[in-house]
Amino acid sequence: MSKSKISKEELENIQSQVNKMNEIQFKIGEFEVAKSRQMAEYAKEQEALAVIQKELSEKYGSINIDLATGEYTEQEIEDAEEDLEE
C-alpha cells in the first residue's frame, strides 16, 4: 500500500489549528485550577464569617447588623425562625 500525503500547506494548516486548540485547552485547565483555588478560599472565608456570626449571636442574641455603621437592631423571634428555615 502506498502512502499518500496531503500538501505541505494543508499539513501546516491542520497542525496550526490543532496547536491552537491545545493551547486553549491548556488555558481552560489553568482557569479551572484557579477557579478551584478561589472556591476553596471562598469556603474558608464563609466558615470564618460563620464563626464571627456565632460569637456575635452568643454575645448580643439574634440581631440585624448595619454593616456600614455597626448599629444593630434586635431581630424578632419570628424573623429569626424564618432565617433558620432558609
N, CA and C atoms as a LAMMPS dump frame, in Angstrom:
ITEM: TIMESTEP
0
ITEM: NUMBER OF ATOMS
258
ITEM: BOX BOUNDS ff ff ff
-5.0000000000000000e+02 5.0000000000000000e+02
-5.0000000000000000e+02 5.0000000000000000e+02
-5.0000000000000000e+02 5.0000000000000000e+02
ITEM: ATOMS id mol type element x y z
1 1 1 N 0.84 -1.162 0
2 1 2 C 0 0 0
3 1 3 C 0.891 1.232 0
4 2 1 N 0.653 2.122 -0.912
5 2 2 C 1.475 3.319 -0.99
6 2 3 C 0.915 4.372 -0.043
7 3 1 N 1.811 5.142 0.495
8 3 2 C 1.419 6.216 1.405
9 3 3 C 1.252 7.495 0.608
10 4 1 N 0.114 8.128 0.816
11 4 2 C -0.133 9.406 0.163
12 4 3 C -0.047 10.489 1.219
13 5 1 N 0.28 11.68 0.796
14 5 2 C 0.415 12.802 1.716
15 5 3 C -0.467 13.958 1.271
16 6 1 N -0.908 14.71 2.309
17 6 2 C -1.581 15.957 1.99
18 6 3 C -0.501 16.983 1.679
19 7 1 N -0.878 18.1 1.127
20 7 2 C 0.118 19.112 0.772
21 7 3 C 0.747 19.699 2.038
22 8 1 N 1.911 20.264 1.877
23 8 2 C 2.622 20.891 2.995
24 8 3 C 1.76 21.998 3.611
25 9 1 N 1.113 22.777 2.776
26 9 2 C 0.259 23.863 3.248
27 9 3 C -0.917 23.317 4.061
28 10 1 N -1.525 22.243 3.58
29 10 2 C -2.643 21.628 4.31
30 10 3 C -2.176 21.079 5.655
31 11 1 N -1.012 20.446 5.659
32 11 2 C -0.443 19.9 6.891
33 11 3 C -0.172 21.015 7.896
34 12 1 N 0.444 22.093 7.434
35 12 2 C 0.733 23.221 8.32
36 12 3 C -0.552 23.843 8.855
37 13 1 N -1.562 23.92 8.003
38 13 2 C -2.843 24.484 8.402
39 13 3 C -3.49 23.653 9.518
40 14 1 N -3.52 22.342 9.324
41 14 2 C -4.147 21.479 10.339
42 14 3 C -3.309 21.432 11.617
43 15 1 N -1.996 21.423 11.491
44 15 2 C -1.128 21.452 12.671
45 15 3 C -1.335 22.739 13.47
46 16 1 N -1.451 23.83 12.756
47 16 2 C -1.67 25.12 13.401
48 16 3 C -2.994 25.115 14.169
49 17 1 N -4.023 24.586 13.543
50 17 2 C -5.338 24.554 14.189
51 17 3 C -5.321 23.667 15.429
52 18 1 N -4.69 22.508 15.336
53 18 2 C -4.602 21.598 16.486
54 18 3 C -3.8 22.252 17.612
55 19 1 N -2.725 22.946 17.269
56 19 2 C -1.925 23.64 18.281
57 19 3 C -2.743 24.723 18.993
58 20 1 N -3.543 25.461 18.23
59 20 2 C -4.402 26.488 18.832
60 20 3 C -5.379 25.86 19.813
61 21 1 N -5.971 24.763 19.4
62 21 2 C -6.924 24.08 20.272
63 21 3 C -6.245 23.551 21.532
64 22 1 N -5.032 23.023 21.391
65 22 2 C -4.284 22.538 22.556
66 22 3 C -3.966 23.676 23.52
67 23 1 N -3.594 24.824 22.989
68 23 2 C -3.307 25.992 23.832
69 23 3 C -4.554 26.425 24.598
70 24 1 N -5.684 26.414 23.913
71 24 2 C -6.941 26.802 24.559
72 24 3 C -7.291 25.803 25.661
73 25 1 N -7.127 24.519 25.395
74 25 2 C -7.407 23.502 26.409
75 25 3 C -6.495 23.69 27.622
76 26 1 N -5.253 24.017 27.4
77 26 2 C -4.313 24.254 28.495
78 26 3 C -4.765 25.453 29.332
79 27 1 N -5.171 26.531 28.647
80 27 2 C -5.643 27.721 29.356
81 27 3 C -6.897 27.419 30.167
82 28 1 N -7.789 26.633 29.589
83 28 2 C -9.003 26.245 30.318
84 28 3 C -8.611 25.489 31.584
85 29 1 N -7.657 24.616 31.471
86 29 2 C -7.171 23.878 32.643
87 29 3 C -6.624 24.814 33.704
88 30 1 N -5.854 25.812 33.283
89 30 2 C -5.319 26.794 34.23
90 30 3 C -6.449 27.555 34.918
91 31 1 N -7.464 27.936 34.143
92 31 2 C -8.611 28.65 34.702
93 31 3 C -9.348 27.776 35.714
94 32 1 N -9.501 26.508 35.405
95 32 2 C -10.201 25.6 36.311
96 32 3 C -9.43 25.424 37.62
97 33 1 N -8.119 25.351 37.541
98 33 2 C -7.309 25.246 38.756
99 33 3 C -7.467 26.521 39.583
100 34 1 N -7.403 27.669 38.931
101 34 2 C -7.571 28.944 39.634
102 34 3 C -8.971 29.029 40.238
103 35 1 N -9.961 28.589 39.492
104 35 2 C -11.338 28.598 39.989
105 35 3 C -11.45 27.722 41.231
106 36 1 N -10.864 26.551 41.184
107 36 2 C -10.916 25.632 42.314
108 36 3 C -10.272 26.253 43.55
109 37 1 N -9.162 26.92 43.361
110 37 2 C -8.475 27.584 44.481
111 37 3 C -9.349 28.701 45.056
112 38 1 N -9.972 29.474 44.183
113 38 2 C -10.838 30.564 44.635
114 38 3 C -12.063 30.022 45.367
115 39 1 N -12.608 28.934 44.891
116 39 2 C -13.771 28.333 45.552
117 39 3 C -13.389 27.847 46.953
118 40 1 N -12.213 27.262 47.082
119 40 2 C -11.747 26.8 48.399
120 40 3 C -11.529 27.987 49.328
121 41 1 N -10.953 29.061 48.818
122 41 2 C -10.728 30.273 49.615
123 41 3 C -12.056 30.879 50.043
124 42 1 N -13.022 30.893 49.148
125 42 2 C -14.348 31.43 49.459
126 42 3 C -15 30.615 50.578
127 43 1 N -14.916 29.297 50.485
128 43 2 C -15.492 28.426 51.512
129 43 3 C -14.829 28.682 52.862
130 44 1 N -13.527 28.894 52.851
131 44 2 C -12.785 29.192 54.084
132 44 3 C -13.285 30.503 54.697
133 45 1 N -13.513 31.509 53.865
134 45 2 C -13.998 32.801 54.358
135 45 3 C -15.428 32.68 54.877
136 46 1 N -16.24 31.835 54.238
137 46 2 C -17.598 31.606 54.721
138 46 3 C -17.567 30.996 56.122
139 47 1 N -16.656 30.051 56.338
140 47 2 C -16.523 29.427 57.647
141 47 3 C -16.099 30.45 58.695
142 48 1 N -15.178 31.334 58.331
143 48 2 C -14.723 32.379 59.254
144 48 3 C -15.872 33.313 59.6
145 49 1 N -16.689 33.66 58.607
146 49 2 C -17.846 34.514 58.851
147 49 3 C -18.836 33.826 59.784
148 50 1 N -19.055 32.543 59.607
149 50 2 C -19.982 31.799 60.462
150 50 3 C -19.515 31.825 61.92
151 51 1 N -18.213 31.734 62.131
152 51 2 C -17.665 31.794 63.496
153 51 3 C -17.933 33.163 64.105
154 52 1 N -17.69 34.211 63.341
155 52 2 C -17.93 35.575 63.834
156 52 3 C -19.416 35.767 64.143
157 53 1 N -20.268 35.296 63.241
158 53 2 C -21.712 35.433 63.455
159 53 3 C -22.152 34.697 64.72
160 54 1 N -21.588 33.521 64.948
161 54 2 C -21.941 32.749 66.141
162 54 3 C -21.512 33.498 67.394
163 55 1 N -20.296 34.04 67.379
164 55 2 C -19.797 34.794 68.532
165 55 3 C -20.694 36.002 68.816
166 56 1 N -21.069 36.727 67.769
167 56 2 C -21.926 37.899 67.949
168 56 3 C -23.31 37.495 68.444
169 57 1 N -23.801 36.377 67.932
170 57 2 C -25.109 35.894 68.353
171 57 3 C -25.09 35.502 69.828
172 58 1 N -24.017 34.877 70.263
173 58 2 C -23.894 34.498 71.667
174 58 3 C -23.808 35.728 72.563
175 59 1 N -23.17 36.775 72.076
176 59 2 C -22.991 37.987 72.869
177 59 3 C -24.23 38.881 72.859
178 60 1 N -24.84 39.058 71.675
179 60 2 C -25.932 40.018 71.526
180 60 3 C -27.301 39.385 71.293
181 61 1 N -27.356 38.092 71.04
182 61 2 C -28.617 37.45 70.689
183 61 3 C -28.859 37.582 69.195
184 62 1 N -30.104 37.381 68.792
185 62 2 C -30.446 37.471 67.363
186 62 3 C -30.582 38.936 66.984
187 63 1 N -29.666 39.403 66.15
188 63 2 C -29.658 40.81 65.754
189 63 3 C -29.454 40.945 64.254
190 64 1 N -29.828 42.112 63.739
191 64 2 C -29.518 42.51 62.369
192 64 3 C -28.508 43.635 62.475
193 65 1 N -27.394 43.507 61.79
194 65 2 C -26.315 44.486 61.872
195 65 3 C -26.248 45.288 60.582
196 66 1 N -26.174 46.618 60.735
197 66 2 C -25.926 47.502 59.593
198 66 3 C -24.412 47.487 59.378
199 67 1 N -23.979 46.876 58.303
200 67 2 C -22.537 46.729 58.062
201 67 3 C -21.835 48.052 57.788
202 68 1 N -22.576 49.068 57.419
203 68 2 C -21.967 50.377 57.158
204 68 3 C -21.677 51.121 58.458
205 69 1 N -22.563 50.969 59.461
206 69 2 C -22.424 51.772 60.681
207 69 3 C -22.08 50.953 61.921
208 70 1 N -22.377 49.671 61.896
209 70 2 C -22.167 48.834 63.07
210 70 3 C -23.367 48.833 64.008
211 71 1 N -24.357 49.642 63.695
212 71 2 C -25.561 49.664 64.517
213 71 3 C -26.328 48.365 64.301
214 72 1 N -27.049 47.964 65.353
215 72 2 C -27.831 46.748 65.206
216 72 3 C -29.2 46.919 65.828
217 73 1 N -30.103 46.104 65.348
218 73 2 C -31.446 46.042 65.906
219 73 3 C -31.708 44.589 66.262
220 74 1 N -32.49 44.422 67.315
221 74 2 C -32.822 43.059 67.709
222 74 3 C -33.76 42.458 66.673
223 75 1 N -33.519 41.212 66.388
224 75 2 C -34.331 40.509 65.415
225 75 3 C -35.51 39.89 66.152
226 76 1 N -36.694 40.061 65.61
227 76 2 C -37.869 39.473 66.228
228 76 3 C -37.784 37.958 66.137
229 77 1 N -38.383 37.29 67.097
230 77 2 C -38.34 35.827 67.145
231 77 3 C -38.851 35.225 65.837
232 78 1 N -39.925 35.745 65.294
233 78 2 C -40.492 35.235 64.052
234 78 3 C -39.474 35.343 62.912
235 79 1 N -38.762 36.493 62.825
236 79 2 C -37.737 36.681 61.789
237 79 3 C -36.608 35.683 61.97
238 80 1 N -36.208 35.463 63.206
239 80 2 C -35.109 34.535 63.479
240 80 3 C -35.487 33.124 63.068
241 81 1 N -36.724 32.723 63.327
242 81 2 C -37.172 31.384 62.931
243 81 3 C -37.197 31.24 61.416
244 82 1 N -37.594 32.28 60.696
245 82 2 C -37.607 32.227 59.23
246 82 3 C -36.191 32.093 58.691
247 83 1 N -35.226 32.792 59.312
248 83 2 C -33.83 32.7 58.873
249 83 3 C -33.31 31.28 59.049
250 84 1 N -33.694 30.632 60.142
251 84 2 C -33.244 29.26 60.391
252 84 3 C -33.834 28.294 59.374
253 85 1 N -35.072 28.55 58.95
254 85 2 C -35.712 27.668 57.982
255 85 3 C -35.062 27.781 56.61
256 86 1 N -34.525 28.932 56.271
257 86 2 C -33.909 29.141 54.962
258 86 3 C -32.569 28.492 54.958
